[in-house]
Amino acid sequence: MTSPALPLFDAFPALAGRLPHVPLGTFPTPFTPLRLPGLPDVQLKRDDLSGLVYGSNKVRKLEFLLGEARAAGASEVYTIGFAGSNHALATAIYARQLGLRCTSLLMPQHPHPTVRTHLLAALGIGATLQPVCCWTLALWDARMARRAYRIPPGGTSPLGVVAYVNAAFELAAQVHAGLLPAPDLLYVPFASMGTAAGLSIGLAACGLPTRIVAVRVIGRLLQPPSGLGRLLRGSLAYLRECDPSFPAPARLGENLEVRDNFLGRGYAIPSGEGREALALVCEACGVILSETYSAKAMAALLADARAGKLRGRNVLYWNTYNNRDLGPLVARANPDDLPRAFRRYPGA
């Protein structure tokens, strides 16, 4: 595990004494060039390789959130998500790495083979999987809060957002080291909002003139647009409370654009454009995208490229999916131990 000093803490040392953090991942994450015929070159930022057991954008967030849980003396954590939640699985894996018990409160979702894979992997790591629905979630949330530390859904909270403020400083350091030119555009999936919000605050603070194109992969009813403004303001206020010298941009979120037109039929439902993007990227450079998340963001990038909008621009795509093999974790699990409500999800 590579755990250099956090670039954010290097820039603002006072934050190191105020923000809880535990090293879990392998950083900085590398780049892979994506070259497709007739399209400009794109760099992929490989957060899918951010952990040795499990990658994705969740590892960065959990370094802070599980750091706070451990600082609070917690012996158990819990989180909330849909049945195939990447976040719930990542929380189970890294909580166990720190010796913490983990319970996932999981709601039903559209069936997809990855759902069963994630459920079995979580079972294999020793997580407790509790089925809930919209009527029972609040009851279970309150019950668990009495005994365990709550990791917010998606890892999104002001503290979780700090992880991607730090990631923006990591990117700036890689730009200054000559590993890639400063991106004009940065494409990223937009679900629980924390990744995009942290990048927006961090890129503004470190002076990169990059515009973020956040591609919605979850409906507005589940994630209303008004939530983004509150998250940006709350996260910036949290950072400035910890260190008043942290800069406040003149117009918070000005560098962030949310795209709504690549969601398709809804959350966790693959789209035709996303499937095409997934196949093109896999063939071109071997990187696997998620049909329901990261492939939709890549579909937006490819559509812009084909429309000529990326000509002469430096483009970065931030891969937030996991590319580590879950087979060893799945092999530990007995499918018969899945709660009955989860047995309906088909396998690959």
C-alpha positions as CSV (number, residue, x, y, z in Angstrom):
1,M,0.0,0.0,0.0
2,T,1.4,3.4,-1.0
3,S,0.5,6.1,1.5
4,P,2.4,9.3,0.8
5,A,1.4,12.5,2.6
6,L,-1.9,13.8,1.4
7,P,-1.5,16.7,-1.1
8,L,-4.3,18.6,0.6
9,F,-2.5,18.3,4.0
10,D,0.8,19.4,2.3
11,A,-1.0,22.6,1.0
12,F,-2.9,23.2,4.3
13,P,-1.0,21.6,7.2
14,A,-3.6,22.8,9.7
15,L,-6.1,20.4,8.2
16,A,-3.9,17.4,9.1
17,G,-4.5,18.1,12.8
18,R,-8.2,18.5,12.4
19,L,-9.4,15.9,9.9
20,P,-9.4,12.2,10.7
21,H,-7.8,9.9,8.2
22,V,-6.6,6.3,7.9
23,P,-4.6,5.1,4.9
24,L,-6.5,2.4,3.0
25,G,-5.8,2.8,-0.7
26,T,-3.0,3.1,-3.2
27,F,-2.4,6.7,-4.3
28,P,-1.8,8.6,-6.4
29,T,-3.8,6.7,-9.0
30,P,-2.3,6.5,-12.5
31,F,-3.6,7.5,-15.9
32,T,-4.3,5.4,-19.0
33,P,-4.6,6.9,-22.5
34,L,-7.8,6.2,-24.4
35,R,-7.4,6.4,-28.1
36,L,-10.4,5.8,-30.4
37,P,-10.4,6.3,-34.2
38,G,-11.6,9.7,-35.2
39,L,-11.8,11.0,-31.6
40,P,-9.3,13.2,-29.6
41,D,-7.1,11.4,-27.1
42,V,-8.5,11.2,-23.6
43,Q,-6.7,10.4,-20.3
44,L,-8.4,8.0,-17.8
45,K,-7.8,8.7,-14.2
46,R,-7.7,5.2,-12.7
47,D,-9.5,5.4,-9.3
48,D,-10.8,1.9,-10.3
49,L,-7.3,0.8,-9.0
50,S,-7.4,2.9,-5.8
51,G,-7.4,-0.2,-3.6
52,L,-5.6,-3.5,-3.7
53,V,-8.8,-5.5,-2.9
54,Y,-11.4,-3.1,-4.1
55,G,-11.0,0.1,-6.1
56,S,-13.5,2.9,-7.0
57,N,-14.1,6.4,-5.7
58,K,-15.3,5.0,-2.4
59,V,-11.8,4.2,-1.1
60,R,-10.8,7.8,-0.9
61,K,-14.0,8.7,1.0
62,L,-13.7,5.8,3.4
63,E,-10.1,6.8,4.4
64,F,-11.7,9.9,6.1
65,L,-15.0,8.3,7.2
66,L,-13.6,5.2,8.7
67,G,-10.8,7.3,10.1
68,E,-13.5,9.2,12.0
69,A,-15.2,6.0,13.1
70,R,-11.9,4.7,14.4
71,A,-11.1,8.0,16.1
72,A,-14.5,7.8,17.8
73,G,-13.7,4.4,19.2
74,A,-16.4,2.6,17.1
75,S,-16.3,-1.2,16.9
76,E,-19.1,-1.4,14.3
77,V,-20.2,0.7,11.4
78,Y,-23.3,0.6,9.2
79,T,-24.3,2.2,5.9
80,I,-27.3,2.5,3.5
81,G,-27.6,1.8,-0.2
82,F,-29.3,-0.2,-2.8
83,A,-28.8,-4.0,-3.1
84,G,-25.9,-3.8,-5.5
85,S,-24.3,-0.7,-3.9
86,N,-20.6,-0.3,-4.7
87,H,-20.4,1.9,-1.6
88,A,-21.9,-0.7,0.7
89,L,-19.5,-3.3,-0.5
90,A,-16.5,-1.0,-0.2
91,T,-17.5,-0.1,3.3
92,A,-17.8,-3.7,4.3
93,I,-14.3,-4.6,2.8
94,Y,-12.4,-1.7,4.4
95,A,-14.2,-1.8,7.7
96,R,-13.2,-5.4,8.0
97,Q,-9.6,-4.4,7.1
98,L,-9.7,-2.1,10.1
99,G,-11.2,-4.8,12.4
100,L,-14.7,-3.2,12.4
101,R,-18.0,-5.0,12.1
102,C,-20.2,-3.8,9.3
103,T,-23.9,-3.9,8.6
104,S,-25.4,-2.8,5.3
105,L,-29.1,-1.7,5.1
106,L,-30.0,-2.4,1.5
107,M,-33.0,-1.4,-0.5
108,P,-34.3,-3.3,-3.6
109,Q,-33.2,-2.2,-7.0
110,H,-33.4,-3.1,-10.7
111,P,-31.9,-6.6,-11.2
112,H,-28.4,-6.8,-12.8
113,P,-25.8,-9.6,-12.5
114,T,-23.4,-7.3,-10.5
115,V,-26.0,-7.0,-7.7
116,R,-25.6,-10.7,-6.8
117,T,-21.8,-10.5,-7.2
118,H,-21.7,-7.6,-4.8
119,L,-24.0,-9.2,-2.3
120,L,-22.0,-12.4,-2.2
121,A,-18.7,-10.5,-2.0
122,A,-20.0,-8.6,1.0
123,L,-21.2,-11.8,2.6
124,G,-17.8,-13.3,1.9
125,I,-16.0,-10.5,3.8
126,G,-18.3,-11.1,6.8
127,A,-20.8,-8.2,6.4
128,T,-24.3,-8.4,7.8
129,L,-26.8,-7.7,5.0
130,Q,-30.2,-6.4,6.2
131,P,-33.0,-6.0,3.6
132,V,-35.0,-2.8,4.1
133,C,-37.6,-0.8,2.0
134,C,-38.8,2.8,2.0
135,W,-41.2,2.0,4.9
136,T,-38.7,0.3,7.2
137,L,-35.5,2.2,6.4
138,A,-36.0,4.9,9.0
139,L,-36.7,2.4,11.7
140,W,-33.6,0.4,10.9
141,D,-31.5,3.5,10.5
142,A,-32.5,4.7,14.0
143,R,-32.0,1.2,15.5
144,M,-28.5,0.9,14.1
145,A,-27.5,4.4,15.1
146,R,-27.9,3.5,18.7
147,R,-25.1,0.9,18.5
148,A,-22.9,1.7,15.5
149,Y,-21.1,4.5,13.7
150,R,-23.1,5.7,10.6
151,I,-21.3,5.9,7.3
152,P,-23.5,8.2,5.1
153,P,-25.0,6.8,1.9
154,G,-22.5,7.0,-1.0
155,G,-19.9,8.2,1.5
156,T,-21.2,11.7,0.9
157,S,-21.0,14.2,3.7
158,P,-18.7,17.2,4.2
159,L,-16.0,14.9,5.5
160,G,-16.5,12.5,2.6
161,V,-16.3,15.4,0.1
162,V,-12.9,16.3,1.6
163,A,-11.6,13.1,0.0
164,Y,-12.1,14.5,-3.5
165,V,-10.9,17.9,-2.6
166,N,-7.7,16.1,-1.8
167,A,-8.0,14.2,-5.1
168,A,-8.1,17.5,-7.0
169,F,-4.8,18.5,-5.3
170,E,-3.4,15.1,-6.3
171,L,-4.4,15.8,-9.9
172,A,-2.8,19.3,-9.7
173,A,0.5,17.7,-8.4
174,Q,0.4,15.3,-11.4
175,V,-0.1,18.1,-13.8
176,H,2.7,20.1,-12.3
177,A,4.9,17.0,-12.5
178,G,4.3,16.9,-16.3
179,L,2.3,13.7,-16.3
180,L,-0.5,15.3,-18.3
181,P,-1.5,18.8,-19.3
182,A,-4.1,20.6,-17.2
183,P,-7.5,19.2,-18.3
184,D,-9.9,21.6,-19.9
185,L,-12.8,19.2,-19.2
186,L,-13.2,16.5,-16.6
187,Y,-16.0,13.9,-17.0
188,V,-17.3,12.0,-14.0
189,P,-20.5,10.1,-13.0
190,F,-22.9,12.0,-10.8
191,A,-24.9,10.1,-8.2
192,S,-24.4,10.8,-4.5
193,M,-22.7,14.1,-5.6
194,G,-19.7,13.9,-3.2
195,T,-17.1,13.1,-5.9
196,A,-18.1,16.0,-8.2
197,A,-18.6,18.4,-5.2
198,G,-15.1,17.7,-3.9
199,L,-13.5,18.0,-7.3
200,S,-15.3,21.3,-7.8
201,I,-14.0,22.8,-4.5
202,G,-10.6,21.3,-4.8
203,L,-9.9,22.3,-8.4
204,A,-10.9,25.9,-7.7
205,A,-8.7,26.0,-4.6
206,C,-5.6,24.7,-6.4
207,G,-6.1,27.0,-9.4
208,L,-6.8,24.5,-12.1
209,P,-9.1,26.0,-14.7
210,T,-10.8,22.7,-15.4
211,R,-14.6,22.4,-16.1
212,I,-16.3,19.4,-14.6
213,V,-19.0,17.6,-16.6
214,A,-20.9,15.5,-14.0
215,V,-23.2,13.1,-15.8
216,R,-26.3,12.1,-13.8
217,V,-26.8,8.4,-13.3
218,I,-29.5,8.7,-10.7
219,G,-32.9,10.4,-11.0
220,R,-33.8,13.8,-9.7
221,L,-36.3,12.4,-7.3
222,L,-33.6,10.4,-5.5
223,Q,-31.0,13.2,-5.8
224,P,-32.7,16.6,-6.2
225,P,-30.5,19.4,-7.8
226,S,-30.9,21.6,-4.7
227,G,-28.9,19.1,-2.8
228,L,-25.7,19.9,-4.7
229,G,-25.7,23.5,-3.6
230,R,-26.2,22.6,0.0
231,L,-23.4,20.0,-0.2
232,L,-21.0,22.5,-1.8
233,R,-21.7,25.2,0.8
234,G,-21.6,22.8,3.8
235,S,-18.4,21.1,2.6
236,L,-16.6,24.5,2.0
237,A,-17.8,25.8,5.4
238,Y,-16.5,22.6,7.1
239,L,-13.0,23.0,5.5
240,R,-12.9,26.7,6.4
241,E,-13.9,25.9,10.0
242,C,-11.0,23.5,10.2
243,D,-8.6,25.9,8.5
244,P,-9.8,29.5,7.9
245,S,-7.0,30.0,5.3
246,F,-8.7,27.5,2.9
247,P,-9.8,29.6,0.0
248,A,-13.4,30.3,-0.8
249,P,-14.1,30.7,-4.6
250,A,-15.9,33.8,-5.8
251,R,-18.7,31.7,-7.2
252,L,-18.9,28.3,-5.6
253,G,-19.7,25.5,-8.1
254,E,-19.1,27.7,-11.2
255,N,-16.7,25.1,-12.6
256,L,-19.3,22.3,-12.4
257,E,-22.0,21.4,-15.0
258,V,-24.5,18.6,-14.4
259,R,-25.7,16.7,-17.5
260,D,-29.2,15.1,-17.2
261,N,-29.6,13.6,-20.7
262,F,-27.6,10.3,-20.4
263,L,-29.5,8.7,-17.5
264,G,-31.6,6.5,-19.9
265,R,-34.5,4.7,-18.3
266,G,-33.3,5.3,-14.7
267,Y,-30.9,4.4,-11.9
268,A,-29.2,1.0,-12.2
269,I,-30.7,0.4,-15.7
270,P,-28.1,0.1,-18.5
271,S,-28.5,2.3,-21.5
272,G,-27.7,1.5,-25.1
273,E,-25.3,4.5,-25.3
274,G,-23.6,3.3,-22.1
275,R,-23.2,-0.3,-23.4
276,E,-21.6,1.0,-26.6
277,A,-19.2,3.2,-24.5
278,L,-18.3,0.3,-22.3
279,A,-17.5,-2.0,-25.2
280,L,-15.4,0.7,-27.0
281,V,-13.3,1.5,-23.9
282,C,-12.7,-2.1,-23.0
283,E,-11.6,-2.9,-26.5
284,A,-9.4,0.2,-26.8
285,C,-7.5,0.0,-23.5
286,G,-8.9,-2.9,-21.4
287,V,-10.5,-0.7,-18.8
288,I,-13.9,-2.0,-17.5
289,L,-16.7,0.5,-16.9
290,S,-19.9,0.0,-15.0
291,E,-22.9,-0.4,-17.3
292,T,-25.1,1.6,-14.9
293,Y,-22.7,4.3,-13.7
294,S,-19.4,5.1,-15.3
295,A,-20.4,3.9,-18.8
296,K,-23.1,6.6,-18.9
297,A,-20.6,9.3,-18.1
298,M,-18.3,7.9,-20.9
299,A,-21.3,8.0,-23.3
300,A,-21.6,11.7,-22.6
301,L,-17.9,12.2,-23.4
302,L,-18.1,10.2,-26.6
303,A,-21.2,12.1,-27.7
304,D,-19.4,15.4,-27.2
305,A,-16.4,14.2,-29.0
306,R,-18.5,13.1,-32.0
307,A,-20.2,16.5,-32.0
308,G,-16.8,18.2,-32.3
309,K,-17.0,19.8,-28.9
310,L,-13.7,18.3,-27.7
311,R,-11.5,19.3,-30.6
312,G,-8.3,20.9,-29.3
313,R,-9.3,20.3,-25.7
314,N,-7.4,18.4,-23.0
315,V,-9.9,15.9,-21.7
316,L,-9.8,13.7,-18.5
317,Y,-12.3,11.0,-17.6
318,W,-12.3,10.0,-13.9
319,N,-13.1,6.3,-13.6
320,T,-14.9,5.7,-10.3
321,Y,-15.7,2.0,-10.8
322,N,-13.8,-1.0,-9.4
323,N,-11.5,-3.0,-11.6
324,R,-10.3,-5.5,-8.9
325,D,-11.4,-9.1,-9.1
326,L,-14.1,-9.9,-6.6
327,G,-13.9,-13.7,-7.3
328,P,-12.0,-14.6,-4.2
329,L,-14.5,-12.8,-1.9
330,V,-17.5,-14.3,-3.8
331,A,-15.9,-17.8,-3.4
332,R,-16.0,-17.5,0.4
333,A,-19.7,-16.9,0.5
334,N,-22.5,-19.5,0.6
335,P,-25.4,-18.3,-1.6
336,D,-27.8,-20.0,0.8
337,D,-26.8,-17.6,3.5
338,L,-28.1,-14.6,1.5
339,P,-31.3,-13.2,3.1
340,R,-34.3,-14.5,1.2
341,A,-35.1,-11.0,-0.2
342,F,-31.8,-11.0,-2.0
343,R,-31.9,-14.4,-3.6
344,R,-34.0,-13.2,-6.5
345,Y,-31.1,-11.3,-8.1
346,P,-29.7,-13.3,-11.0
347,G,-26.0,-14.3,-11.3
348,A,-23.8,-13.5,-14.2
